[in-house]
Amino acid sequence: MNLAISERRTYSIVDDLTEAGFVVKVKEGRRNRYLIQSHMPLPGFSGGDQEIGAFLDFLAAPEERRRFTRRSGDTADRRVRPTPAS
């Protein structure tokens, strides 16, 4: 998967996540290791009962995602293209 963002932007995002407490940066020699704090609540959800770890597990498990997505043949999945105005 290519996200089409620069390396500089990637580091900026990781720094933001580190400052917010979602990621911990550990120095190992000349390299950094990043640890995700999976117990942290997902921002924007009321009640704080959804943890980041559960969300990441969902993203990382494509076979589990298939249960929640429509098959391409389902009528609800078909897209209607708008007709150009004349």
Buried (B, 14 or more C-beta within 10 A) or exposed (E): EEEEEEEEEEEEEBEEBBEEEBBEEEEEEEEEEEEEBEEBEBEEEEEEEBBBBEEEEEEEEEEEEEEEEEEEEEEEEEEEEEEEEE
